[in-house]
Amino acid sequence: MLIDAVREAAAKSDAQRRLFVVPNTHVTRLQTINNSVVAIEADVNGVFRSLPVGSRCAVILAAGTTESTRLALRSFPTSPGNPANELMGRNLIGHIRTNIFARVLRSALDPGGTLPNLLQTGALLVRRSTPQGKFHVQVTASADVGGNSDA
């Protein structure tokens, strides 16, 4: 989807484009004035570059939980005073999803044939917390013959 969007944008002039992909580049810091991003500092093939950001542009941190938090902590002002009061980076959330396909014959789970014939979906949600934070594990199962786990 990203490649299609980049190809579509590439047909326009740079002034009209709304999407750019810059390969071999590592964003190291966002320059800010009054909590607004005014420039992007980057390492481009080992060379420092500062790219200005217009006031009508949006900068979206979408590089994953850890990298986006690193960039935010390095770029934006933190709480004054006690570092223990700083909230940025304290509530990291990672969403990991894995689809596993397995075929289990109904007769193996219900040898007596007592389950309703229309039973096709099962779910398990376990919520827990530790002193370091909260988490949950969610497992769903579906008997969708098309293999669609969200059916």
N, CA, C and O atoms as a GROMACS GRO file, in nm:
protein
  604
    1MET      N    1   0.083  -0.119   0.000
    1MET     CA    2   0.000   0.000   0.000
    1MET      C    3   0.087   0.125   0.000
    1MET      O    4   0.058   0.222  -0.070
    2LEU      N    5   0.196   0.123   0.080
    2LEU     CA    6   0.286   0.238   0.085
    2LEU      C    7   0.351   0.260  -0.051
    2LEU      O    8   0.358   0.374  -0.098
    3ILE      N    9   0.398   0.154  -0.114
    3ILE     CA   10   0.463   0.167  -0.244
    3ILE      C   11   0.365   0.224  -0.347
    3ILE      O   12   0.402   0.311  -0.427
    4ASP      N   13   0.240   0.176  -0.346
    4ASP     CA   14   0.140   0.229  -0.438
    4ASP      C   15   0.117   0.378  -0.415
    4ASP      O   16   0.107   0.456  -0.510
    5ALA      N   17   0.110   0.419  -0.288
    5ALA     CA   18   0.088   0.560  -0.256
    5ALA      C   19   0.207   0.646  -0.299
    5ALA      O   20   0.188   0.756  -0.349
    6VAL      N   21   0.329   0.595  -0.281
    6VAL     CA   22   0.449   0.669  -0.322
    6VAL      C   23   0.452   0.683  -0.474
    6VAL      O   24   0.484   0.790  -0.526
    7ARG      N   25   0.418   0.575  -0.545
    7ARG     CA   26   0.418   0.583  -0.692
    7ARG      C   27   0.314   0.683  -0.742
    7ARG      O   28   0.339   0.757  -0.837
    8GLU      N   29   0.198   0.685  -0.678
    8GLU     CA   30   0.095   0.780  -0.717
    8GLU      C   31   0.141   0.924  -0.691
    8GLU      O   32   0.119   1.012  -0.774
    9ALA      N   33   0.205   0.946  -0.577
    9ALA     CA   34   0.253   1.081  -0.543
    9ALA      C   35   0.368   1.123  -0.634
    9ALA      O   36   0.383   1.242  -0.662
   10ALA      N   37   0.449   1.027  -0.680
   10ALA     CA   38   0.566   1.060  -0.762
   10ALA      C   39   0.528   1.122  -0.895
   10ALA      O   40   0.611   1.187  -0.959
   11ALA      N   41   0.404   1.103  -0.939
   11ALA     CA   42   0.359   1.161  -1.066
   11ALA      C   43   0.339   1.312  -1.054
   11ALA      O   44   0.325   1.380  -1.155
   12LYS      N   45   0.337   1.363  -0.932
   12LYS     CA   46   0.315   1.506  -0.910
   12LYS      C   47   0.448   1.576  -0.887
   12LYS      O   48   0.550   1.512  -0.859
   13SER      N   49   0.447   1.708  -0.900
   13SER     CA   50   0.568   1.785  -0.870
   13SER      C   51   0.593   1.780  -0.720
   13SER      O   52   0.502   1.752  -0.642
   14ASP      N   53   0.717   1.807  -0.678
   14ASP     CA   54   0.750   1.803  -0.535
   14ASP      C   55   0.662   1.896  -0.454
   14ASP      O   56   0.624   1.864  -0.341
   15ALA      N   57   0.628   2.011  -0.510
   15ALA     CA   58   0.545   2.109  -0.437
   15ALA      C   59   0.404   2.057  -0.414
   15ALA      O   60   0.338   2.098  -0.318
   16GLN      N   61   0.356   1.967  -0.500
   16GLN     CA   62   0.221   1.914  -0.488
   16GLN      C   63   0.215   1.782  -0.412
   16GLN      O   64   0.108   1.738  -0.371
   17ARG      N   65   0.329   1.718  -0.394
   17ARG     CA   66   0.331   1.586  -0.328
   17ARG      C   67   0.301   1.599  -0.180
   17ARG      O   68   0.339   1.696  -0.115
   18ARG      N   69   0.232   1.497  -0.126
   18ARG     CA   70   0.201   1.493   0.016
   18ARG      C   71   0.272   1.378   0.085
   18ARG      O   72   0.261   1.363   0.207
   19LEU      N   73   0.344   1.295   0.010
   19LEU     CA   74   0.410   1.179   0.068
   19LEU      C   75   0.547   1.160   0.003
   19LEU      O   76   0.560   1.158  -0.119
   20PHE      N   77   0.648   1.145   0.088
   20PHE     CA   78   0.783   1.118   0.042
   20PHE      C   79   0.839   1.001   0.122
   20PHE      O   80   0.816   0.992   0.243
   21VAL      N   81   0.910   0.913   0.058
   21VAL     CA   82   0.984   0.807   0.126
   21VAL      C   83   1.131   0.835   0.099
   21VAL      O   84   1.172   0.850  -0.016
   22VAL      N   85   1.210   0.842   0.207
   22VAL     CA   86   1.350   0.875   0.194
   22VAL      C   87   1.431   0.754   0.242
   22VAL      O   88   1.439   0.728   0.362
   23PRO      N   89   1.492   0.680   0.148
   23PRO     CA   90   1.567   0.560   0.187
   23PRO      C   91   1.704   0.594   0.247
   23PRO      O   92   1.755   0.705   0.230
   24ASN      N   93   1.760   0.498   0.318
   24ASN     CA   94   1.894   0.510   0.378
   24ASN      C   95   1.907   0.633   0.468
   24ASN      O   96   2.010   0.700   0.468
   25THR      N   97   1.801   0.659   0.544
   25THR     CA   98   1.797   0.778   0.629
   25THR      C   99   1.753   0.740   0.770
   25THR      O  100   1.659   0.662   0.787
   26HIS      N  101   1.822   0.794   0.869
   26HIS     CA  102   1.786   0.770   1.009
   26HIS      C  103   1.756   0.905   1.074
   26HIS      O  104   1.846   0.989   1.087
   27VAL      N  105   1.632   0.927   1.113
   27VAL     CA  106   1.594   1.051   1.180
   27VAL      C  107   1.649   1.046   1.322
   27VAL      O  108   1.621   0.953   1.397
   28THR      N  109   1.728   1.146   1.357
   28THR     CA  110   1.793   1.147   1.488
   28THR      C  111   1.725   1.241   1.588
   28THR      O  112   1.733   1.218   1.709
   29ARG      N  113   1.658   1.345   1.539
   29ARG     CA  114   1.595   1.440   1.630
   29ARG      C  115   1.498   1.528   1.551
   29ARG      O  116   1.516   1.552   1.432
   30LEU      N  117   1.395   1.575   1.620
   30LEU     CA  118   1.304   1.674   1.563
   30LEU      C  119   1.333   1.807   1.630
   30LEU      O  120   1.329   1.817   1.752
   31GLN      N  121   1.362   1.909   1.552
   31GLN     CA  122   1.383   2.042   1.609
   31GLN      C  123   1.246   2.104   1.635
   31GLN      O  124   1.159   2.101   1.549
   32THR      N  125   1.229   2.159   1.755
   32THR     CA  126   1.098   2.216   1.790
   32THR      C  127   1.112   2.361   1.838
   32THR      O  128   1.213   2.402   1.894
   33ILE      N  129   1.007   2.435   1.814
   33ILE     CA  130   0.990   2.569   1.871
   33ILE      C  131   0.848   2.573   1.924
   33ILE      O  132   0.752   2.550   1.849
   34ASN      N  133   0.833   2.602   2.053
   34ASN     CA  134   0.702   2.603   2.119
   34ASN      C  135   0.625   2.472   2.094
   34ASN      O  136   0.505   2.474   2.063
   35ASN      N  137   0.694   2.360   2.108
   35ASN     CA  138   0.637   2.226   2.092
   35ASN      C  139   0.586   2.196   1.951
   35ASN      O  140   0.509   2.101   1.933
   36SER      N  141   0.626   2.274   1.852
   36SER     CA  142   0.593   2.246   1.713
   36SER      C  143   0.720   2.208   1.639
   36SER      O  144   0.824   2.272   1.657
   37VAL      N  145   0.713   2.107   1.557
   37VAL     CA  146   0.830   2.063   1.481
   37VAL      C  147   0.855   2.162   1.368
   37VAL      O  148   0.767   2.193   1.289
   38VAL      N  149   0.981   2.212   1.363
   38VAL     CA  150   1.019   2.306   1.258
   38VAL      C  151   1.123   2.248   1.163
   38VAL      O  152   1.144   2.300   1.053
   39ALA      N  153   1.188   2.139   1.206
   39ALA     CA  154   1.288   2.075   1.119
   39ALA      C  155   1.311   1.932   1.165
   39ALA      O  156   1.289   1.897   1.281
   40ILE      N  157   1.355   1.850   1.072
   40ILE     CA  158   1.390   1.711   1.100
   40ILE      C  159   1.539   1.696   1.082
   40ILE      O  160   1.593   1.725   0.975
   41GLU      N  161   1.608   1.651   1.187
   41GLU     CA  162   1.752   1.623   1.178
   41GLU      C  163   1.767   1.476   1.141
   41GLU      O  164   1.706   1.389   1.203
   42ALA      N  165   1.849   1.450   1.041
   42ALA     CA  166   1.864   1.312   0.994
   42ALA      C  167   2.006   1.284   0.951
   42ALA      O  168   2.082   1.373   0.913
   43ASP      N  169   2.039   1.157   0.957
   43ASP     CA  170   2.165   1.105   0.905
   43ASP      C  171   2.130   1.038   0.772
   43ASP      O  172   2.061   0.936   0.770
   44VAL      N  173   2.177   1.096   0.662
   44VAL     CA  174   2.147   1.043   0.528
   44VAL      C  175   2.277   0.988   0.471
   44VAL      O  176   2.365   1.063   0.429
   45ASN      N  177   2.287   0.856   0.469
   45ASN     CA  178   2.410   0.791   0.421
   45ASN      C  179   2.535   0.846   0.490
   45ASN      O  180   2.638   0.867   0.426
   46GLY      N  181   2.525   0.869   0.622
   46GLY     CA  182   2.639   0.916   0.700
   46GLY      C  183   2.660   1.067   0.698
   46GLY      O  184   2.757   1.115   0.756
   47VAL      N  185   2.571   1.142   0.633
   47VAL     CA  186   2.584   1.287   0.625
   47VAL      C  187   2.468   1.351   0.701
   47VAL      O  188   2.353   1.315   0.680
   48PHE      N  189   2.499   1.447   0.792
   48PHE     CA  190   2.396   1.517   0.868
   48PHE      C  191   2.317   1.608   0.776
   48PHE      O  192   2.374   1.680   0.694
   49ARG      N  193   2.185   1.604   0.790
   49ARG     CA  194   2.097   1.692   0.714
   49ARG      C  195   1.991   1.748   0.808
   49ARG      O  196   1.945   1.678   0.899
   50SER      N  197   1.952   1.871   0.787
   50SER     CA  198   1.841   1.932   0.859
   50SER      C  199   1.739   1.972   0.754
   50SER      O  200   1.765   2.056   0.669
   51LEU      N  201   1.622   1.910   0.762
   51LEU     CA  202   1.517   1.934   0.663
   51LEU      C  203   1.408   2.019   0.725
   51LEU      O  204   1.347   1.978   0.824
   52PRO      N  205   1.381   2.137   0.670
   52PRO     CA  206   1.277   2.224   0.729
   52PRO      C  207   1.138   2.162   0.712
   52PRO      O  208   1.110   2.093   0.614
   53VAL      N  209   1.052   2.187   0.810
   53VAL     CA  210   0.913   2.140   0.807
   53VAL      C  211   0.822   2.262   0.808
   53VAL      O  212   0.828   2.344   0.900
   54GLY      N  213   0.740   2.274   0.707
   54GLY     CA  214   0.650   2.388   0.696
   54GLY      C  215   0.543   2.387   0.803
   54GLY      O  216   0.512   2.282   0.859
   55SER      N  217   0.486   2.502   0.831
   55SER     CA  218   0.386   2.513   0.937
   55SER      C  219   0.257   2.439   0.904
   55SER      O  220   0.179   2.409   0.995
   56ARG      N  221   0.233   2.408   0.778
   56ARG     CA  222   0.112   2.335   0.738
   56ARG      C  223   0.136   2.184   0.728
   56ARG      O  224   0.047   2.110   0.687
   57CYS      N  225   0.256   2.140   0.763
   57CYS     CA  226   0.291   1.997   0.754
   57CYS      C  227   0.265   1.927   0.887
   57CYS      O  228   0.263   1.989   0.993
   58ALA      N  229   0.244   1.797   0.878
   58ALA     CA  230   0.229   1.714   0.997
   58ALA      C  231   0.344   1.616   1.002
   58ALA      O  232   0.382   1.559   0.899
   59VAL      N  233   0.400   1.594   1.119
   59VAL     CA  234   0.503   1.494   1.140
   59VAL      C  235   0.438   1.382   1.221
   59VAL      O  236   0.386   1.406   1.330
   60ILE      N  237   0.442   1.262   1.167
   60ILE     CA  238   0.378   1.147   1.232
   60ILE      C  239   0.485   1.050   1.277
   60ILE      O  240   0.566   1.004   1.196
   61LEU      N  241   0.486   1.017   1.406
   61LEU     CA  242   0.581   0.920   1.459
   61LEU      C  243   0.518   0.781   1.446
   61LEU      O  244   0.430   0.745   1.524
   62ALA      N  245   0.562   0.706   1.348
   62ALA     CA  246   0.501   0.575   1.321
   62ALA      C  247   0.608   0.471   1.293
   62ALA      O  248   0.590   0.384   1.207
   63ALA      N  249   0.719   0.478   1.366
   63ALA     CA  250   0.829   0.386   1.341
   63ALA      C  251   0.830   0.270   1.440
   63ALA      O  252   0.930   0.199   1.450
   64GLY      N  253   0.722   0.250   1.512
   64GLY     CA  254   0.718   0.145   1.613
   64GLY      C  255   0.730   0.205   1.751
   64GLY      O  256   0.770   0.320   1.767
   65THR      N  257   0.696   0.127   1.851
   65THR     CA  258   0.690   0.176   1.989
   65THR      C  259   0.822   0.232   2.038
   65THR      O  260   0.828   0.345   2.085
   66THR      N  261   0.927   0.155   2.028
   66THR     CA  262   1.056   0.195   2.086
   66THR      C  263   1.118   0.311   2.010
   66THR      O  264   1.160   0.409   2.072
   67GLU      N  265   1.126   0.302   1.879
   67GLU     CA  266   1.190   0.408   1.800
   67GLU      C  267   1.114   0.540   1.809
   67GLU      O  268   1.176   0.645   1.820
   68SER      N  269   0.981   0.536   1.805
   68SER     CA  270   0.903   0.659   1.816
   68SER      C  271   0.919   0.724   1.953
   68SER      O  272   0.926   0.846   1.963
   69THR      N  273   0.925   0.641   2.058
   69THR     CA  274   0.946   0.695   2.194
   69THR      C  275   1.084   0.756   2.206
   69THR      O  276   1.099   0.862   2.267
   70ARG      N  277   1.186   0.692   2.150
   70ARG     CA  278   1.323   0.746   2.154
   70ARG      C  279   1.326   0.882   2.089
   70ARG      O  280   1.385   0.976   2.141
   71LEU      N  281   1.262   0.893   1.974
   71LEU     CA  282   1.262   1.020   1.901
   71LEU      C  283   1.185   1.127   1.979
   71LEU      O  284   1.230   1.242   1.985
   72ALA      N  285   1.072   1.092   2.037
   72ALA     CA  286   0.994   1.189   2.115
   72ALA      C  287   1.072   1.236   2.238
   72ALA      O  288   1.074   1.356   2.267
   73LEU      N  289   1.135   1.144   2.311
   73LEU     CA  290   1.212   1.181   2.430
   73LEU      C  291   1.331   1.270   2.394
   73LEU      O  292   1.367   1.359   2.471
   74ARG      N  293   1.391   1.246   2.280
   74ARG     CA  294   1.508   1.324   2.239
   74ARG      C  295   1.468   1.462   2.184
   74ARG      O  296   1.549   1.554   2.184
   75SER      N  297   1.345   1.474   2.138
   75SER     CA  298   1.305   1.594   2.065
   75SER      C  299   1.220   1.693   2.142
   75SER      O  300   1.231   1.814   2.122
   76PHE      N  301   1.136   1.645   2.230
   76PHE     CA  302   1.040   1.733   2.296
   76PHE      C  303   1.081   1.760   2.440
   76PHE      O  304   1.145   1.676   2.504
   77PRO      N  305   1.045   1.878   2.492
   77PRO     CA  306   1.078   1.910   2.631
   77PRO      C  307   1.014   1.810   2.726
   77PRO      O  308   0.902   1.763   2.702
   78THR      N  309   1.083   1.780   2.833
   78THR     CA  310   1.030   1.689   2.934
   78THR      C  311   0.989   1.770   3.056
   78THR      O  312   1.013   1.890   3.064
   79SER      N  313   0.926   1.702   3.152
   79SER     CA  314   0.878   1.770   3.272
   79SER      C  315   0.994   1.829   3.351
   79SER      O  316   1.095   1.762   3.372
   80PRO      N  317   0.980   1.953   3.394
   80PRO     CA  318   1.086   2.013   3.474
   80PRO      C  319   1.089   1.952   3.614
   80PRO      O  320   0.989   1.896   3.661
   81GLY      N  321   1.203   1.962   3.679
   81GLY     CA  322   1.212   1.914   3.816
   81GLY      C  323   1.248   1.766   3.825
   81GLY      O  324   1.345   1.721   3.764
   82ASN      N  325   1.169   1.693   3.900
   82ASN     CA  326   1.197   1.553   3.928
   82ASN      C  327   1.175   1.466   3.804
   82ASN      O  328   1.063   1.461   3.753
   83PRO      N  329   1.279   1.397   3.755
   83PRO     CA  330   1.262   1.309   3.638
   83PRO      C  331   1.161   1.197   3.662
   83PRO      O  332   1.105   1.143   3.566
   84ALA      N  333   1.136   1.162   3.786
   84ALA     CA  334   1.039   1.056   3.817
   84ALA      C  335   0.897   1.098   3.780
   84ALA      O  336   0.810   1.013   3.763
   85ASN      N  337   0.875   1.230   3.767
   85ASN     CA  338   0.742   1.280   3.730
   85ASN      C  339   0.720   1.280   3.580
   85ASN      O  340   0.608   1.305   3.534
   86GLU      N  341   0.824   1.252   3.501
   86GLU     CA  342   0.811   1.252   3.355
   86GLU      C  343   0.724   1.136   3.311
   86GLU      O  344   0.750   1.021   3.347
   87LEU      N  345   0.620   1.164   3.234
   87LEU     CA  346   0.528   1.062   3.187
   87LEU      C  347   0.561   1.011   3.048
   87LEU      O  348   0.524   0.898   3.013
   88MET      N  349   0.631   1.092   2.967
   88MET     CA  350   0.662   1.049   2.832
   88MET      C  351   0.751   0.925   2.836
   88MET      O  352   0.853   0.924   2.906
   89GLY      N  353   0.712   0.823   2.764
   89GLY     CA  354   0.789   0.699   2.759
   89GLY      C  355   0.757   0.602   2.870
   89GLY      O  356   0.816   0.494   2.875
   90ARG      N  357   0.666   0.636   2.960
   90ARG     CA  358   0.632   0.547   3.072
   90ARG      C  359   0.519   0.452   3.040
   90ARG      O  360   0.501   0.352   3.110
   91ASN      N  361   0.441   0.478   2.937
   91ASN     CA  362   0.325   0.397   2.907
   91ASN      C  363   0.339   0.336   2.767
   91ASN      O  364   0.255   0.358   2.680
   92LEU      N  365   0.447   0.261   2.747
   92LEU     CA  366   0.471   0.202   2.616
   92LEU      C  367   0.372   0.089   2.591
   92LEU      O  368   0.345   0.007   2.679
   93ILE      N  369   0.318   0.087   2.471
   93ILE     CA  370   0.224  -0.017   2.435
   93ILE      C  371   0.272  -0.081   2.306
   93ILE      O  372   0.301  -0.012   2.208
   94GLY      N  373   0.281  -0.210   2.306
   94GLY     CA  374   0.316  -0.283   2.186
   94GLY      C  375   0.204  -0.381   2.155
   94GLY      O  376   0.155  -0.451   2.243
   95HIS      N  377   0.166  -0.387   2.030
   95HIS     CA  378   0.060  -0.479   1.989
   95HIS      C  379   0.122  -0.583   1.898
   95HIS      O  380   0.173  -0.552   1.791
   96ILE      N  381   0.118  -0.705   1.942
   96ILE     CA  382   0.174  -0.815   1.864
   96ILE      C  383   0.062  -0.911   1.829
   96ILE      O  384  -0.014  -0.954   1.916
   97ARG      N  385   0.052  -0.943   1.703
   97ARG     CA  386  -0.053  -1.035   1.660
   97ARG      C  387   0.011  -1.143   1.574
   97ARG      O  388   0.094  -1.116   1.488
   98THR      N  389  -0.029  -1.264   1.601
   98THR     CA  390   0.016  -1.378   1.523
   98THR      C  391  -0.104  -1.463   1.489
   98THR      O  392  -0.184  -1.497   1.576
   99ASN      N  393  -0.116  -1.498   1.364
   99ASN     CA  394  -0.221  -1.590   1.323
   99ASN      C  395  -0.160  -1.729   1.307
   99ASN      O  396  -0.062  -1.747   1.234
  100ILE      N  397  -0.217  -1.824   1.375
  100ILE     CA  398  -0.172  -1.962   1.364
  100ILE      C  399  -0.290  -2.044   1.314
  100ILE      O  400  -0.399  -2.040   1.372
  101PHE      N  401  -0.268  -2.117   1.209
  101PHE     CA  402  -0.374  -2.199   1.152
  101PHE      C  403  -0.350  -2.344   1.188
  101PHE      O  404  -0.241  -2.397   1.165
  102ALA      N  405  -0.451  -2.406   1.244
  102ALA     CA  406  -0.444  -2.548   1.279
  102ALA      C  407  -0.581  -2.609   1.250
  102ALA      O  408  -0.684  -2.544   1.266
  103ARG      N  409  -0.580  -2.731   1.207
  103ARG     CA  410  -0.707  -2.798   1.179
  103ARG      C  411  -0.727  -2.907   1.282
  103ARG      O  412  -0.645  -2.998   1.296
  104VAL      N  413  -0.836  -2.897   1.355
  104VAL     CA  414  -0.872  -2.996   1.457
  104VAL      C  415  -1.010  -3.049   1.420
  104VAL      O  416  -1.105  -2.972   1.405
  105LEU      N  417  -1.020  -3.178   1.406
  105LEU     CA  418  -1.150  -3.237   1.373
  105LEU      C  419  -1.246  -3.216   1.488
  105LEU      O  420  -1.210  -3.233   1.605
  106ARG      N  421  -1.367  -3.181   1.456
  106ARG     CA  422  -1.470  -3.158   1.556
  106ARG      C  423  -1.489  -3.283   1.643
  106ARG      O  424  -1.511  -3.271   1.764
  107SER      N  425  -1.479  -3.399   1.584
  107SER     CA  426  -1.498  -3.523   1.659
  107SER      C  427  -1.392  -3.542   1.767
  107SER      O  428  -1.417  -3.611   1.866
  108ALA      N  429  -1.274  -3.481   1.750
  108ALA     CA  430  -1.170  -3.491   1.852
  108ALA      C  431  -1.206  -3.409   1.976
  108ALA      O  432  -1.167  -3.444   2.087
  109LEU      N  433  -1.281  -3.300   1.956
  109LEU     CA  434  -1.321  -3.215   2.068
  109LEU      C  435  -1.455  -3.256   2.127
  109LEU      O  436  -1.484  -3.228   2.243
  110ASP      N  437  -1.536  -3.321   2.047
  110ASP     CA  438  -1.673  -3.354   2.088
  110ASP      C  439  -1.709  -3.495   2.038
  110ASP      O  440  -1.793  -3.512   1.949
  111PRO      N  441  -1.644  -3.596   2.096
  111PRO     CA  442  -1.668  -3.732   2.045
  111PRO      C  443  -1.813  -3.777   2.061
  111PRO      O  444  -1.859  -3.862   1.985
  112GLY      N  445  -1.886  -3.721   2.156
  112GLY     CA  446  -2.024  -3.762   2.176
  112GLY      C  447  -2.123  -3.684   2.091
  112GLY      O  448  -2.242  -3.715   2.091
  113GLY      N  449  -2.076  -3.582   2.019
  113GLY     CA  450  -2.163  -3.502   1.934
  113GLY      C  451  -2.264  -3.420   2.012
  113GLY      O  452  -2.378  -3.402   1.969
  114THR      N  453  -2.221  -3.368   2.131
  114THR     CA  454  -2.314  -3.294   2.217
  114THR      C  455  -2.311  -3.143   2.196
  114THR      O  456  -2.402  -3.073   2.239
  115LEU      N  457  -2.207  -3.091   2.131
  115LEU     CA  458  -2.200  -2.947   2.109
  115LEU      C  459  -2.297  -2.905   2.000
  115LEU      O  460  -2.323  -2.982   1.907
  116PRO      N  461  -2.350  -2.783   2.009
  116PRO     CA  462  -2.440  -2.735   1.903
  116PRO      C  463  -2.365  -2.728   1.770
  116PRO      O  464  -2.246  -2.698   1.766
  117ASN      N  465  -2.435  -2.756   1.663
  117ASN     CA  466  -2.372  -2.754   1.530
  117ASN      C  467  -2.327  -2.615   1.488
  117ASN      O  468  -2.234  -2.603   1.408
  118LEU      N  469  -2.390  -2.512   1.538
  118LEU     CA  470  -2.357  -2.376   1.496
  118LEU      C  471  -2.243  -2.314   1.576
  118LEU      O  472  -2.207  -2.200   1.549
  119LEU      N  473  -2.186  -2.384   1.673
  119LEU     CA  474  -2.074  -2.332   1.751
  119LEU      C  475  -1.952  -2.323   1.660
  119LEU      O  476  -1.898  -2.425   1.618
  120GLN      N  477  -1.908  -2.200   1.631
  120GLN     CA  478  -1.798  -2.184   1.537
  120GLN      C  479  -1.685  -2.095   1.588
  120GLN      O  480  -1.577  -2.095   1.531
  121THR      N  481  -1.708  -2.020   1.695
  121THR     CA  482  -1.608  -1.926   1.740
  121THR      C  483  -1.588  -1.937   1.890
  121THR      O  484  -1.685  -1.955   1.965
  122GLY      N  485  -1.465  -1.926   1.934
  122GLY     CA  486  -1.434  -1.924   2.076
  122GLY      C  487  -1.336  -1.813   2.104
  122GLY      O  488  -1.258  -1.774   2.017
  123ALA      N  489  -1.338  -1.761   2.225
  123ALA     CA  490  -1.247  -1.653   2.261
  123ALA      C  491  -1.206  -1.664   2.406
  123ALA      O  492  -1.282  -1.714   2.490
  124LEU      N  493  -1.086  -1.617   2.435
  124LEU     CA  494  -1.034  -1.616   2.570
  124LEU      C  495  -0.962  -1.482   2.588
  124LEU      O  496  -0.881  -1.443   2.505
  125LEU      N  497  -0.993  -1.414   2.696
  125LEU     CA  498  -0.928  -1.288   2.727
  125LEU      C  499  -0.882  -1.293   2.871
  125LEU      O  500  -0.963  -1.311   2.962
  126VAL      N  501  -0.752  -1.278   2.892
  126VAL     CA  502  -0.695  -1.279   3.027
  126VAL      C  503  -0.632  -1.143   3.051
  126VAL      O  504  -0.542  -1.102   2.977
  127ARG      N  505  -0.679  -1.074   3.154
  127ARG     CA  506  -0.624  -0.943   3.190
  127ARG      C  507  -0.552  -0.955   3.323
  127ARG      O  508  -0.605  -1.014   3.418
  128ARG      N  509  -0.434  -0.901   3.330
  128ARG     CA  510  -0.354  -0.907   3.453
  128ARG      C  511  -0.275  -0.777   3.468
  128ARG      O  512  -0.265  -0.697   3.375
  129SER      N  513  -0.217  -0.760   3.587
  129SER     CA  514  -0.130  -0.645   3.610
  129SER      C  515  -0.016  -0.686   3.701
  129SER      O  516  -0.026  -0.783   3.777
  130THR      N  517   0.091  -0.611   3.691
  130THR     CA  518   0.208  -0.629   3.776
  130THR      C  519   0.241  -0.491   3.831
  130THR      O  520   0.181  -0.392   3.788
  131PRO      N  521   0.333  -0.481   3.924
  131PRO     CA  522   0.372  -0.346   3.970
  131PRO      C  523   0.426  -0.258   3.856
  131PRO      O  524   0.423  -0.136   3.866
  132GLN      N  525   0.477  -0.322   3.748
  132GLN     CA  526   0.533  -0.245   3.637
  132GLN      C  527   0.428  -0.204   3.534
  132GLN      O  528   0.456  -0.118   3.451
  133GLY      N  529   0.308  -0.261   3.537
  133GLY     CA  530   0.207  -0.222   3.439
  133GLY      C  531   0.102  -0.329   3.417
  133GLY      O  532   0.101  -0.432   3.484
  134LYS      N  533   0.015  -0.303   3.321
  134LYS     CA  534  -0.095  -0.393   3.290
  134LYS      C  535  -0.068  -0.463   3.157
  134LYS      O  536   0.008  -0.413   3.074
  135PHE      N  537  -0.131  -0.578   3.137
  135PHE     CA  538  -0.121  -0.647   3.010
  135PHE      C  539  -0.244  -0.734   2.991
  135PHE      O  540  -0.318  -0.761   3.086
  136HIS      N  541  -0.264  -0.778   2.869
  136HIS     CA  542  -0.370  -0.876   2.844
  136HIS      C  543  -0.328  -0.969   2.732
  136HIS      O  544  -0.249  -0.933   2.644
  137VAL      N  545  -0.381  -1.088   2.737
  137VAL     CA  546  -0.360  -1.188   2.633
  137VAL      C  547  -0.497  -1.223   2.578
  137VAL      O  548  -0.589  -1.254   2.654
  138GLN      N  549  -0.510  -1.218   2.449
  138GLN     CA  550  -0.638  -1.246   2.384
  138GLN      C  551  -0.616  -1.357   2.282
  138GLN      O  552  -0.527  -1.348   2.198
  139VAL      N  553  -0.698  -1.461   2.291
  139VAL     CA  554  -0.691  -1.572   2.197
  139VAL      C  555  -0.830  -1.592   2.140
  139VAL      O  556  -0.928  -1.600   2.214
  140THR      N  557  -0.840  -1.600   2.009
  140THR     CA  558  -0.967  -1.630   1.945
  140THR      C  559  -0.950  -1.751   1.855
  140THR      O  560  -0.842  -1.775   1.802
  141ALA      N  561  -1.057  -1.826   1.840
  141ALA     CA  562  -1.056  -1.942   1.751
  141ALA      C  563  -1.182  -1.938   1.667
  141ALA      O  564  -1.289  -1.904   1.716
  142SER      N  565  -1.168  -1.973   1.541
  142SER     CA  566  -1.282  -1.969   1.449
  142SER      C  567  -1.281  -2.093   1.361
  142SER      O  568  -1.175  -2.142   1.321
  143ALA      N  569  -1.398  -2.141   1.332
  143ALA     CA  570  -1.410  -2.256   1.243
  143ALA      C  571  -1.443  -2.211   1.102
  143ALA      O  572  -1.508  -2.284   1.027
  144ASP      N  573  -1.399  -2.093   1.064
  144ASP     CA  574  -1.427  -2.041   0.932
  144ASP      C  575  -1.353  -2.124   0.827
  144ASP      O  576  -1.230  -2.134   0.832
  145VAL      N  577  -1.424  -2.182   0.734
  145VAL     CA  578  -1.362  -2.268   0.634
  145VAL      C  579  -1.272  -2.190   0.540
  145VAL      O  580  -1.185  -2.249   0.476
  146GLY      N  581  -1.290  -2.058   0.530
  146GLY     CA  582  -1.205  -1.978   0.444
  146GLY      C  583  -1.074  -1.939   0.510
  146GLY      O  584  -0.989  -1.877   0.445
  147GLY      N  585  -1.054  -1.973   0.638
  147GLY     CA  586  -0.930  -1.938   0.707
  147GLY      C  587  -0.921  -1.795   0.753
  147GLY      O  588  -0.812  -1.748   0.786
  148ASN      N  589  -1.034  -1.723   0.757
  148ASN     CA  590  -1.034  -1.583   0.801
  148ASN      C  591  -1.046  -1.581   0.953
  148ASN      O  592  -1.152  -1.610   1.007
  149SER      N  593  -0.938  -1.546   1.021
  149SER     CA  594  -0.936  -1.549   1.168
  149SER      C  595  -1.027  -1.443   1.230
  149SER      O  596  -1.062  -1.453   1.347
  150ASP      N  597  -1.064  -1.341   1.152
  150ASP     CA  598  -1.153  -1.238   1.204
  150ASP      C  599  -1.300  -1.261   1.170
  150ASP      O  600  -1.385  -1.178   1.200
  151ALA      N  601  -1.329  -1.374   1.107
  151ALA     CA  602  -1.468  -1.401   1.064
  151ALA      C  603  -1.562  -1.407   1.183
  151ALA      O  604  -1.682  -1.429   1.166
   0.00000   0.00000   0.00000
